[in-house]
Structure formats: structure tokens, C-alpha cells
Amino acid sequence: MVVIWILPWKGVALWKAAHRNEKIWFIIFLIVNTVGLLEIFYIFVWIKFLAKEESVWQRFWHKVFPKKS
């Protein structure tokens, strides 16, 4: 019964980590079994946090190093 709960979360988390080229998260998901809790955290919290941080970083980067035309 637990496997039915774990496999979809682990599959989505592994796919997202691979798609985002986050090797450390990918390895953690392969090795550690947290009954889906770490995977759910990664999917719904960590990726959204990184998206906000990347957005702030990209705006800063473009202000400091504007594109040359």
C-alpha cells in the first residue's frame, strides 16, 4: 500500500530534479526513502522558492550586466 503512495511522488520528484539538472536532489531521492514527504516538499515548496530566487537574481544580473546591442 505504501508503494502505491511513494512511487508517483518519487517519480515526479526524480523527473523534476533531472529536468532542472539538480544532481544532488536526484541522488537524494534515489537513496533516501521518506515515504514521499521529502518529494512533496521538493515539488511544492523548493521549486517555487527557487523560481522566486532565480527571478530576483536574473533581474539583478541584467541591471549589473546589461545586454550590449
N, C-alpha and C positions, 0 to 999 in steps of 0.2 A: 504494500500500500504506500509506503514511504517513497519507493522508487517512482511511482506514478507522480508524486508531488515534486520530487527532486529533478527528474530528467528534463522537463520543459524549462525550468528556471536555469538549470546548469547549461542547457543547450543555447538558450538566448544569451546568457551572460558570456559564454565562450565565443559565440558568434560576434557579439558587440565588441568584446575585447580584441578579437582578431581583426575585425573591421577597422577599429581605431588604432591598431598597431600597438597595443598596450601589452607587451610580452609578460610583464610581471603579474598583472591581473590574470592573464590567461593561464599561467603556470599555477598560480594560487588556486584558481577554480578547478584545475585538473587534480591537484594534490589534496586540497582541504575539503572535507565534507562537513558543511554547516547546515545541512537539511534545508538548503535553499535560502537561508537568511542572508548570507553574505552576497549571494547572487541578486536577491531582491534589492538589497541596499545599493549595489553597484548599478543596477538597471534604472532604478527610480530616483536615486539621490546623487550618487557620484557623477554620473554622466551629465546631469543637469547642472551640477556645481561646476564641473569643468567647462561646460559650454558658456556659462556666465564669465568665468575667469578668462577663457580664451578671447571672448569678446572684448573685455576690458584691455587685455594685453594687446590685441590687434589694433585697437584704437590708439593706444599709447605708441605702439611701434610705428604706425602710419603718421603720427604727429612728429615723432622724432626723426624718422627717415621717410620723408615724402617721396612719392614716385617721381622720377625725372621724366619729363615729356620730350 
